[in-house]
Amino acid sequence: MTLDEVKQGQECEIVDIISEGIIGQRLLDMGFIPGTRIKVIRNAPLVDPVEFLLKGYYLSLRHSEAQKVEVNLL
Amino acid sequence: MNSKSDNIVVALAGQPNSGKSTIFNMLTGARQHVANYPGITVEKKSGSFRQDGARIELVDLPGTYSLTSYTEEERVARDFLLKYRPAAVVDVVDASNLERNLYLSFQLAEMEVPLIINLNMMDVAEKRGQNIDTEKLSRELVAPVVTTVGNKGKGKQNLKEAIRKNSEKGEAVPFRIDYGEALEPILGALEKRLSEDPDLSGRYPLRWLAVKLMENDEEAQRVVREYSKKSGLIMALVEEQSSDFIRKHKNSPKKVIAVARHMKAQKIVEKSVSRKKAFDKTITDKIDRVVCNRFLGPVILAATIYIMYELAIVQGYKITSYTWPVLAGFRDLVAWVLPSQGFVFDPFFRSISLWVVDGTIAVLNYIPIFLILFALIAILEDTGYMARMAFILDRIFRHFGLQGQSVLPMVIGGLYVGGCAIPGVMACRAMKDEKARMATIMIVPLMNCLAKIPFYVLMIGIFFTAYKGIAMFFIATITIIVALSVAKILSLTVLRKKLSAPFVMEMPPYHIPTVQVVLRRCLERTWLFVKKIITIVIAVSAIVYALIYFPGLSKERKTHFISQADQAQQTFFEKIGKNSPYADLVTGDNLIRFTAYWNDYKKAKMGAKSKEAMEAIDQKFKTKNVEFFNIVKKGKYEIEGKLIKDNHAKNAYNAYKKLDKTMNRLRREQKEETIIASFMGRAGRFIEPLTQWAGFNWRINIALMSAFAAKESSVATLGGIYQSPQGEEGTLEERIRGKEKDWTPLHALAIMLFMAMYPPCIPTLLMVRLETGSTKWMLFATFYPMVLGISLSVLVFTGGNLLGLSGMQTMIAFYILMLSLLILMGFIKSKPEFT
């Protein structure tokens, strides 16, 4: 599954980044590497974007970006 | 840059939210200088301090998470390090977020620069239960580590000493990342190939270049193509090895490189940081639970925006009533220095100088608003709320090619009624997404700035008296509707090719901004604005002056006015009579002196509010010139406590009053005739065949065109054109109504719409030029609103006429039309730009 499908409060582990372009590079720079644990903190008031917690810091992505992250639920 | 032995250049790097600007301020204090990197909009800040006899120049690089070539900031940081080879680089690292911050440190080390690691925000790390062994960390990174708490000024001296010491050696850290057995042989081979090329080997750190080429970095490829004669061979090797790698390992080199860096960071953190407690819920998370809440979030956001608007625009505007007298005083001083006013025609030098001064102080008048606004924006940026704003609003704004952060510039520009486009455009600087930033800059001037308001009030006062509230609501909201549509159209067309950034946004921990940082940023931005105003606005307003006043009146008309003036003066002298004791005092050259006295007295009286103030003014003017004083008091004055009725003085008063009136009429008439005969006036008539479809006659054309110098002046120009008929006075509303009997609310609606879409004022255009870094975009921002404005006005006026609708009906129909258009636009999807 991809990160945009993970529900609020759930935690998952990154499997891969499915993007070789700028999104992929940005995500890699921010620490989205295989094995990293990610928690979905909350949705924005209008559902999109979504706030995540990884490596002890908070970050938000749109669904379109989160779609590029392949994850496994924990 | 390194030529002078006592001047050492040191760069300051770091990720966003690492407290880099606090460290920069801590080190350099007041000795700072802000500029822009040539051709682009990234700010270049530098400052200096002295340490052990050397002057250290600190260059603040843009805060970046990485050093790829995807964003302008990253390219700027990289280019600086490559081109200027600073003596050392201070890497500001958020101690509470060590792992992610080290990712950048590794890339800096890879560029073979002497590195100093500055562990900042140590207090936050401690609060989170992280204990960092700095010695171990230093050993691991093979670089000196200095701890600081920037916002408390802790560690300042240590850091300065470390910079001084390490910038002397000039040796790069020997630290190096092992990219694994799959990639290292390739990197080695590539580095060897690069080293054989004399065009590259002296110029770039080669291992770094090899890594970048394997990362598929466009800028690195460009460099090889530009400088190397064997670029074909090198690129072929890179491509061959990359595709080979992907086939063998089912993974791209780029990913392997990023993973290796993060793994290394993880390992170093594991070795050097001991955690007393596990990561638990931070205060930030608790605050966010409320601030980003589905229901409370939008409410808090609206309240924040409202408070900003109230404090800066409303209260700031009130403050201008205290600062205005200072500016007005300056104007009076200039007026006093200049050759004095003529009876009908002013000396050219006087009138052009005062015109320029008026234009300049009209804008300087907004400085209190700017100061408050910039301080508030700095607070929003520094606390971390800006990111939450973008988070909450992103969904709505991105439908129109904008971003959640676009709301702030729009509010400042006048999302409700009243704002200012200048700070609005400047507030776009914080936006990372180039495309959304450009779109925002382009639409901010469509908001209702303070200077447009008097014009609306005038028009609504005349033509929508029964529906003032509705009409004001219409004009305040139609601008938002149109602006959002325009943003969408621009992003689908002219901005199509602009770089958009994926939405990957850190939600930084909340923190209380320091007074120093806020003050500094607000003064910096205001100063930047003032500097621009003084240099360019003066030149441009002089040109506009020429357009409005040249070529001037014909000789016959001039003689006509002068003879009329002479006649009026003759009448005045006759009325006073030769026998009056005042005759000699106010005739000949003395008349000019009396006129000045009369005007000064009137002006002083207007400013006085209390009875005491009035008496003080009387006393002052009496000592200045007692005879003149007798006249301006209409012959009623006291001598030694006795009230005297001086009929001669009274007579002189009445005679002068009449003269004054005639002179004013003549001045107005000649001004009107001058404007009509001017280049601007001719243009106004020339375009009348076109503008009549929008309901504008040439008089309105002139008023609208003259507003280009300053929109505030549009009402004044109307006042000049619609002067009152001889002998009658009346409000401007009445005068317009008298002269334009066939006007309907439809006319007014069309004019108001044009004013709403009016091109930005000159200072705003300068800011557009500065923030876009392009004259072409500035010209675009000038002309598209004109086309838009005239199109909408024609649509409303001609459309309303054809359908036989009244002003109100047209207003409602137009509103519904534009709103539907906007909603439809929201559904148009722009192509997915990223992969």
Interface residues (C-beta under 8 A of the other chain):
Chain A: I17 S19 E20 G21 I22 I23 G24 Q25 R26 L27 L28 D29 M30 G31 I33 P34 I41 R42 N43 A44 P45 L46 V47 D48 P49 E51 K55 G56 Y57 Y58 L59 S60 L61 R62 S64 E65
Chain B: Y65 S66 T68 Y70 S96 N97 E99 R100 Y103 N216 S252 K254 K255 A258 V259 H262 M263 F279 T284 D285 D288 R289 C292 N293 R294 F295 G297 P298 A387 F391 I392 D394 R395 I396 R398 A501 P502 F503 V504 M505 E506 M507 P508 P509 P832 F834 T835
